[in-house]
């Protein structure tokens, strides 16, 4: 029985944020069944000394407070990213702040890093058995002037309990946050973040990799700056991208002019093109995670061929339900084999060669 197909009509009559809260509650209660289908071996990959059963991850933003990471892993994700979490609890922006663009299979949000803060987030991560790969996505409080200070606090608290860490520098809903992607600001922040990670986990072999998450709206010059900083500081990887502040032509929903970041299907072309541009600049020197508009195995495959070592989904689950993860993996495996690739790794960046 498709639980989501039964629930979807009812969920469409309530606010998107309420529906999201119900989804988290259902996952926590074990109401949403997992998927036991084993992953095709062609999907296995290894990065940062970690073995991923498949490359399809859940992007940050779904489980902001690390409440349901294990239930989400049971849906078949190769990894789950919790957050964004800020050091101190904050309510975020006023409601309504989440909008479904049903006609476009898109979402606009302006949450503004609503967070319960580090204390409950870390408490939940520390109590779980370390099965499956779980990342912690870190943000800054709205009123913090020294942004790096907040990222250092987040890293210090979460590094012992997460499999990887992400400095989210690209949410459009916190004033001044995207300015942290500028070269000088990013250089200072990342250097301090890496120092904090190293201090929190002194043994090099046990340190979680540190990634930065950047926007799909960056032009070539900005991408060059990001690459220069990442390579100079020793960042372990880059996620591209977050939501976009642009509004692609052809959006049909009455919500299309709402302020905030747009995600979902209309983001796919932009985020994939920018991913390819970033991959060309890096020339294979850093692992990349492709995020933005993935709704099918074909979409995931395009991200991989553009240079992504791993792929994240989120908004498409709003429209297709948790079974989407299984469908993406099946189709991705079939496409890899059809093109003669013996492993996912062989296909990474195929369109760039």
NUZA-545625 format. One record per residue (C-alpha): x negated, y, z; residue in one letter; residue number from 1. Coordinates in pm, 1 decimal, m for minus. Each point is the difference from the previous one (the first is absolute). Example, Ala and Ser with C-alpha at 12.3 -4.5 7.8 and 13.67 -1.06 7.14 Angstrom:
2
{{m1230.0,m450.0,780.0},A,1} {{m137.0,344.0,m66.0},S,2} 
***
This chain:
353
{{0.0,0.0,0.0},X,1} {{m134.1,345.2,m93.8},X,2} {{35.6,195.9,324.2},X,3} {{m88.7,328.3,m166.5},X,4} {{251.7,m41.7,m283.0},X,5} {{271.8,m36.4,262.0},X,6} {{m116.0,294.8,209.3},X,7} {{m89.3,246.9,m279.3},X,8} {{355.3,122.8,m77.9},X,9} {{64.0,80.2,365.4},X,10} {{m338.9,168.5,41.1},X,11} {{76.4,233.9,m290.7},X,12} {{280.2,159.3,202.9},X,13} {{m224.0,108.9,287.3},X,14} {{m284.1,249.5,6.9},X,15} {{m330.5,m126.4,m140.0},X,16} {{m182.7,60.6,327.2},X,17} {{263.7,m189.5,199.1},X,18} {{m17.8,m285.4,m251.6},X,19} {{m376.5,m8.5,36.9},X,20} {{30.8,m18.0,377.3},X,21} {{242.6,m291.3,m33.2},X,22} {{m245.7,m180.0,m226.5},X,23} {{m275.6,32.9,259.6},X,24} {{236.8,m122.4,272.0},X,25} {{101.4,m300.2,m212.1},X,26} {{m362.7,m90.8,m60.7},X,27} {{m84.5,29.4,369.4},X,28} {{297.5,m221.3,87.0},X,29} {{m99.6,m266.1,m251.0},X,30} {{320.3,43.6,m199.3},X,31} {{m182.8,46.1,m329.7},X,32} {{m128.9,m341.4,m113.0},X,33} {{m357.8,m38.3,m114.0},X,34} {{m122.4,m171.5,m314.3},X,35} {{m204.6,m317.6,43.0},X,36} {{m99.6,m42.1,m365.8},X,37} {{m379.8,m39.3,m14.6},X,38} {{m194.5,256.8,m198.5},X,39} {{m151.2,m102.4,m331.7},X,40} {{m379.2,m37.9,46.7},X,41} {{m59.2,236.9,m292.7},X,42} {{125.0,283.7,222.7},X,43} {{m259.0,m48.6,273.8},X,44} {{m261.5,268.0,42.5},X,45} {{m262.2,107.0,252.3},X,46} {{m96.1,352.1,101.4},X,47} {{m197.3,137.4,294.6},X,48} {{m60.3,m352.7,125.9},X,49} {{374.7,m62.6,22.5},X,50} {{191.8,m263.3,m194.9},X,51} {{328.1,119.3,m148.4},X,52} {{241.9,m280.9,m98.0},X,53} {{140.8,232.6,m264.3},X,54} {{m59.4,364.7,m98.2},X,55} {{352.5,131.9,63.7},X,56} {{19.9,214.6,312.2},X,57} {{263.2,213.3,168.3},X,58} {{m91.4,367.5,m7.7},X,59} {{2.1,223.3,305.5},X,60} {{325.1,175.8,80.8},X,61} {{227.8,m300.8,33.5},X,62} {{m114.4,m115.3,343.3},X,63} {{m115.1,331.7,141.8},X,64} {{m18.0,m117.9,360.2},X,65} {{m145.8,m352.1,m50.7},X,66} {{323.0,m160.3,118.8},X,67} {{41.9,m279.2,m254.4},X,68} {{m336.1,m75.6,m162.0},X,69} {{13.0,m376.0,59.9},X,70} {{354.8,m31.5,m134.6},X,71} {{m109.8,195.5,m305.9},X,72} {{m296.3,m230.3,m56.3},X,73} {{244.2,m291.6,0.0},X,74} {{173.1,154.7,m301.6},X,75} {{m308.1,m94.9,m198.5},X,76} {{m210.1,313.1,2.2},X,77} {{m374.4,m51.9,m26.4},X,78} {{m45.7,285.6,245.8},X,79} {{208.7,260.9,182.2},X,80} {{m92.1,360.2,78.3},X,81} {{165.7,152.3,307.3},X,82} {{34.6,374.3,60.1},X,83} {{m58.5,280.0,m57.2},X,84} {{m57.4,50.6,371.4},X,85} {{m99.1,327.4,164.0},X,86} {{m189.6,26.5,330.5},X,87} {{292.4,161.3,182.0},X,88} {{367.2,m72.6,m50.9},X,89} {{180.1,249.8,m221.8},X,90} {{350.9,6.7,m148.6},X,91} {{m93.5,91.1,m355.7},X,92} {{214.7,221.4,m218.0},X,93} {{372.8,61.3,51.9},X,94} {{251.3,m246.6,m143.8},X,95} {{106.1,m76.6,m265.5},X,96} {{m350.5,m72.8,m126.0},X,97} {{36.4,m319.6,m203.1},X,98} {{190.5,m18.7,m327.9},X,99} {{75.1,m292.0,m232.6},X,100} {{m1.8,88.6,m368.3},X,101} {{196.9,m307.7,m102.9},X,102} {{24.7,86.6,m368.9},X,103} {{m379.6,31.5,m17.8},X,104} {{m100.5,m280.8,240.9},X,105} {{m188.4,266.3,192.1},X,106} {{m21.1,146.6,348.3},X,107} {{m81.8,348.2,126.8},X,108} {{m114.3,39.8,358.5},X,109} {{m113.9,288.0,213.4},X,110} {{m42.4,m181.9,330.9},X,111} {{m296.6,208.1,110.2},X,112} {{m180.1,m279.4,187.3},X,113} {{276.3,m84.8,245.7},X,114} {{m186.9,m217.2,247.5},X,115} {{30.4,m156.2,341.4},X,116} {{m369.6,70.0,50.2},X,117} {{m302.1,m223.0,46.4},X,118} {{84.4,m154.7,336.0},X,119} {{296.4,m221.3,m104.1},X,120} {{m150.8,m60.3,m345.6},X,121} {{m323.1,m138.2,146.9},X,122} {{186.8,m193.0,269.7},X,123} {{193.6,m190.1,m267.4},X,124} {{m309.1,m75.3,m207.8},X,125} {{m197.3,m113.4,303.8},X,126} {{267.2,m251.4,106.3},X,127} {{29.5,m180.6,m334.0},X,128} {{m195.3,m307.3,m97.3},X,129} {{m241.2,99.3,m274.8},X,130} {{158.0,m196.7,m285.7},X,131} {{21.1,170.8,m335.7},X,132} {{m161.1,326.3,m104.9},X,133} {{144.3,315.8,159.2},X,134} {{m129.5,350.7,m59.9},X,135} {{55.3,318.1,200.5},X,136} {{80.1,318.9,m191.6},X,137} {{m96.1,313.2,194.1},X,138} {{127.5,356.5,m19.8},X,139} {{m30.4,327.8,187.6},X,140} {{242.4,182.6,223.2},X,141} {{166.7,298.6,m159.9},X,142} {{m145.4,257.5,237.8},X,143} {{m354.5,m137.5,24.6},X,144} {{m250.1,251.9,m134.7},X,145} {{m303.8,m229.1,m14.0},X,146} {{143.5,m279.2,m216.1},X,147} {{m307.4,m220.2,32.5},X,148} {{54.3,m6.3,375.4},X,149} {{333.2,m179.0,m49.6},X,150} {{m143.1,m251.6,m244.3},X,151} {{m283.9,m73.5,240.3},X,152} {{255.9,m59.8,277.5},X,153} {{200.7,m232.7,m224.4},X,154} {{m304.0,m195.0,m110.7},X,155} {{m135.5,m34.1,352.9},X,156} {{329.5,m143.7,121.0},X,157} {{86.3,m230.1,m292.4},X,158} {{m338.6,m124.7,m125.5},X,159} {{m20.8,m293.3,245.4},X,160} {{347.8,m122.8,m101.9},X,161} {{31.7,58.7,m377.4},X,162} {{m146.7,m185.8,m296.1},X,163} {{m56.4,325.1,m187.2},X,164} {{51.5,372.1,60.0},X,165} {{136.5,271.5,m228.7},X,166} {{m40.5,374.9,34.0},X,167} {{315.2,134.0,m164.4},X,168} {{m105.6,330.4,m156.9},X,169} {{278.6,20.7,m253.8},X,170} {{347.1,28.3,152.0},X,171} {{165.5,312.0,m143.3},X,172} {{219.3,43.8,307.7},X,173} {{m253.9,122.2,257.9},X,174} {{m117.2,358.4,m59.6},X,175} {{m363.9,17.7,m109.5},X,176} {{m53.4,m375.2,m6.6},X,177} {{m73.3,m28.8,m370.9},X,178} {{m266.1,269.4,34.0},X,179} {{m204.0,m267.1,180.4},X,180} {{m59.8,m158.4,m342.1},X,181} {{m221.4,297.1,m95.2},X,182} {{m368.5,m89.5,m10.3},X,183} {{m137.5,183.0,303.9},X,184} {{294.7,m79.3,226.8},X,185} {{2.5,m364.1,m100.8},X,186} {{m376.3,m31.1,44.3},X,187} {{19.4,119.9,361.1},X,188} {{309.1,m203.5,86.4},X,189} {{m123.2,m327.5,m148.1},X,190} {{m343.4,30.3,158.9},X,191} {{161.4,45.6,341.4},X,192} {{247.2,m279.4,m68.4},X,193} {{m273.6,m247.7,m88.9},X,194} {{m197.7,95.5,309.7},X,195} {{311.1,m57.9,211.9},X,196} {{63.2,m339.3,m162.0},X,197} {{m360.7,m105.8,61.4},X,198} {{15.0,109.8,363.3},X,199} {{332.5,m176.5,57.7},X,200} {{m128.8,m328.9,m144.1},X,201} {{m378.4,m7.8,55.3},X,202} {{m58.3,m339.5,m164.9},X,203} {{m25.5,66.9,m377.8},X,204} {{140.9,m337.8,m103.3},X,205} {{320.4,64.7,196.8},X,206} {{65.4,356.1,m115.0},X,207} {{324.5,54.1,m193.4},X,208} {{m54.9,160.6,m340.5},X,209} {{93.6,367.9,m18.1},X,210} {{198.5,125.8,m300.5},X,211} {{140.4,336.2,m104.3},X,212} {{341.9,42.2,m160.2},X,213} {{19.8,268.5,m267.8},X,214} {{277.3,154.7,m205.1},X,215} {{91.2,m87.2,m359.1},X,216} {{14.6,374.2,m71.8},X,217} {{m377.7,54.4,3.8},X,218} {{m156.0,121.6,m325.5},X,219} {{m328.3,m131.9,m141.4},X,220} {{m214.8,253.7,185.4},X,221} {{164.5,m87.2,331.7},X,222} {{m45.6,m372.0,m67.3},X,223} {{m369.1,63.0,m67.9},X,224} {{m28.6,171.0,339.1},X,225} {{174.8,m291.0,172.6},X,226} {{m235.7,m248.1,m165.5},X,227} {{m307.9,202.4,95.7},X,228} {{106.2,19.3,364.8},X,229} {{103.4,m365.2,16.0},X,230} {{m330.0,m122.3,m140.8},X,231} {{m211.3,238.8,208.4},X,232} {{168.1,m78.6,331.1},X,233} {{42.0,m375.0,m35.4},X,234} {{379.5,m21.8,m16.9},X,235} {{100.8,m363.2,m56.7},X,236} {{283.0,60.9,m247.1},X,237} {{263.3,239.0,m135.2},X,238} {{378.7,m29.5,m26.7},X,239} {{160.8,181.2,m291.7},X,240} {{252.4,121.9,49.9},X,241} {{254.0,151.0,228.3},X,242} {{326.9,163.5,m102.7},X,243} {{m3.9,274.4,m262.6},X,244} {{116.0,358.6,30.8},X,245} {{65.5,2.7,m375.4},X,246} {{338.6,m80.9,m151.1},X,247} {{m38.5,m200.1,m322.3},X,248} {{236.0,88.0,m283.3},X,249} {{311.6,m209.2,m29.1},X,250} {{99.6,m33.4,366.0},X,251} {{377.6,m38.2,15.8},X,252} {{86.9,m2.8,368.9},X,253} {{164.5,300.7,161.7},X,254} {{m271.9,m24.9,268.3},X,255} {{m286.9,60.4,m242.4},X,256} {{m63.5,357.0,118.9},X,257} {{m25.9,m90.7,368.5},X,258} {{m328.7,110.6,156.4},X,259} {{m247.5,m272.6,87.5},X,260} {{m200.3,m276.5,m157.4},X,261} {{144.4,m209.7,m281.5},X,262} {{m68.2,m374.6,m14.2},X,263} {{138.2,m292.4,m193.3},X,264} {{24.6,m80.6,m369.8},X,265} {{m54.0,357.6,m133.6},X,266} {{m337.7,9.6,176.9},X,267} {{m139.4,m305.9,m178.1},X,268} {{m142.2,161.0,m315.0},X,269} {{m170.7,289.8,179.5},X,270} {{m146.2,m208.7,282.5},X,271} {{m128.3,m267.8,m237.5},X,272} {{m162.6,251.2,m234.0},X,273} {{m172.1,173.1,292.9},X,274} {{m107.5,m339.0,137.2},X,275} {{m167.8,m78.0,m330.3},X,276} {{m173.7,338.2,m0.9},X,277} {{m127.9,m59.9,353.8},X,278} {{m118.0,m350.5,m89.0},X,279} {{m196.3,134.9,m298.4},X,280} {{m173.3,256.3,219.4},X,281} {{m93.3,m259.1,261.5},X,282} {{m114.8,m262.7,m246.2},X,283} {{72.9,m287.1,236.9},X,284} {{m195.0,143.4,292.5},X,285} {{298.9,1.7,239.6},X,286} {{311.5,m215.9,38.1},X,287} {{327.1,170.4,m90.6},X,288} {{358.0,m58.0,110.3},X,289} {{261.6,101.2,m256.0},X,290} {{329.2,132.3,132.0},X,291} {{290.5,178.5,m163.0},X,292} {{305.0,m121.3,m190.4},X,293} {{m71.5,m374.3,8.4},X,294} {{326.7,m188.1,m52.6},X,295} {{m102.1,m312.6,m194.2},X,296} {{m280.1,m240.3,m76.1},X,297} {{m67.9,196.8,m317.4},X,298} {{m46.3,316.9,206.0},X,299} {{m236.0,m172.3,242.9},X,300} {{m197.5,m145.8,m291.4},X,301} {{m32.7,345.6,m157.9},X,302} {{m144.1,133.4,326.5},X,303} {{m251.7,m284.7,13.1},X,304} {{m103.8,51.7,m362.1},X,305} {{m38.1,372.7,72.6},X,306} {{m249.0,m75.6,278.1},X,307} {{193.4,m97.6,313.7},X,308} {{m138.3,m281.5,212.4},X,309} {{320.7,m2.3,206.6},X,310} {{349.3,137.9,m66.6},X,311} {{259.4,144.7,237.5},X,312} {{378.3,23.6,m30.5},X,313} {{266.2,173.7,206.1},X,314} {{277.1,198.6,m169.2},X,315} {{100.1,m279.7,m239.6},X,316} {{99.5,m212.5,299.7},X,317} {{274.5,253.4,72.3},X,318} {{163.7,m94.5,m329.0},X,319} {{m100.0,m365.0,m43.2},X,320} {{m35.6,m135.8,352.1},X,321} {{m269.9,m215.0,161.9},X,322} {{23.6,m270.0,m268.4},X,323} {{m180.3,243.9,m227.5},X,324} {{m332.5,m98.3,158.9},X,325} {{42.3,m363.0,m106.0},X,326} {{108.8,102.8,m351.3},X,327} {{m299.1,232.2,m46.7},X,328} {{m244.0,m269.7,107.5},X,329} {{148.6,m262.9,m229.4},X,330} {{m5.5,229.5,m301.6},X,331} {{m348.0,136.1,74.6},X,332} {{m142.1,m353.5,23.7},X,333} {{163.7,m92.9,m330.3},X,334} {{m139.8,307.5,m175.0},X,335} {{m351.6,m60.4,129.9},X,336} {{4.3,m357.1,m127.8},X,337} {{155.9,94.1,m333.1},X,338} {{m289.7,239.4,m63.6},X,339} {{m258.9,m261.1,92.6},X,340} {{m109.8,140.7,335.6},X,341} {{m107.2,m264.2,249.3},X,342} {{27.0,240.1,293.3},X,343} {{143.1,338.1,86.9},X,344} {{m350.9,142.0,31.5},X,345} {{m73.6,m74.6,m364.7},X,346} {{291.1,220.6,m106.2},X,347} {{m89.8,306.7,211.0},X,348} {{m73.1,290.1,m233.8},X,349} {{61.0,m205.0,m315.8},X,350} {{145.1,301.8,m180.5},X,351} {{m316.0,199.5,71.7},X,352} {{m239.4,m242.7,m165.4},X,353} 
***
